[in-house]
Amino acid sequence: MTDIPNLSAAAATPTSGIGVDTSRLTSRANLEKAGKQFEAVFSGMMLKSMRQAKLAEDDLFGSKALDTFREMQDQKLSQSMAEHAPLGIGKAMTDFLAKGQAALQAAAAPAATDGGAATP
């Protein structure tokens, strides 16, 4: 007889599906890495929508294998574009998040020097 794990404890804690841990945003290197990944995803979506436009139908050489190859090629191309010739969207996102993080750290600094005491 197999034991079934108790899932009631896991089911008792609701999750929203969105992580609230922002500790990885404290490092500039992590922000830059996230910016590059965001830019790669954005470039990939742009290439995919350009491919879906199908300005020229190619029924003679078109196949599912060719479509799969082009998707993989577009994914690598978008990663390469984000790494070597960025559009600037990732940098803008990185700068925005860094400013927000600096504002949060500046707001937390006076509270730490007060000893956490609230002033009326």
ABEGO torsion letter per residue (X at the ends): XBBBBBAAAAAABBBAGBBABAAAAABAAAAAAAAAAAAAAAAAAAAAAAAAAGABBBAAABBAAAAAAAAAAAAAAAAAAAAABBAGAAAAAAAAAAAAAAAAAAAAAAAAAAGGBBBX
